[in-house]
Amino acid sequence: MELAVGAFVAAGLAALFVLAMQVSNITAFQQSEGYTVEAYFQNVGGLRERAPVRMGGVQIGRVSAITLDAQRFEARVALTIDQRYDDLPSDTAASIRTSGLLGEQYVSLEPGGMPDALAEGDEITLTRSALVLEDIVGQFLYNQSGEGE
């Protein structure tokens, strides 16, 4: 009986560990080959490394690094795209979006129409920064207080 309870507890802890790894986006056990492209944003909001890169709602890669470019004074975001998607047009646009109202942030890609494809080290030039909820609320409150005067 004690052995069965011990095995049940061990199985429960293992399941909890796997669930925690999936929820936290830790990719230590998920190595995927791909190519890296860069995008520059004025504001990345709460975007984090290992955040998903999606196109049409389907995950096609991950954010591999976020740094500040000292010359441009913008956030440089390195995106690692899965090798299966090596034919993305060179004029693909990138925007930072949020899953749901208060969900995690991710990079959304929208394909362009150019015949040549993105390659290792290329830059995505068409970008749209994250919408910061505090800025939107501040603008709304400021505009509301200005109407009464």
HUTA-V205185 format. One record per helix or strand. SS is the DSSP state (~ for helix, > for strand). FROM is the first residue (numbers start at 0). LEN is the number of residues. If there is no record, write none. Layout:
ss = [SS,SS]
from = [FROM,FROM]
len = [LEN,LEN]
This chain:
ss = [~,>,>,>,>,~,>,>,>,>,>,>,~]
from = [1,33,51,57,73,82,88,92,104,116,122,125,132]
len = [22,8,4,12,9,3,1,6,6,1,2,3,15]
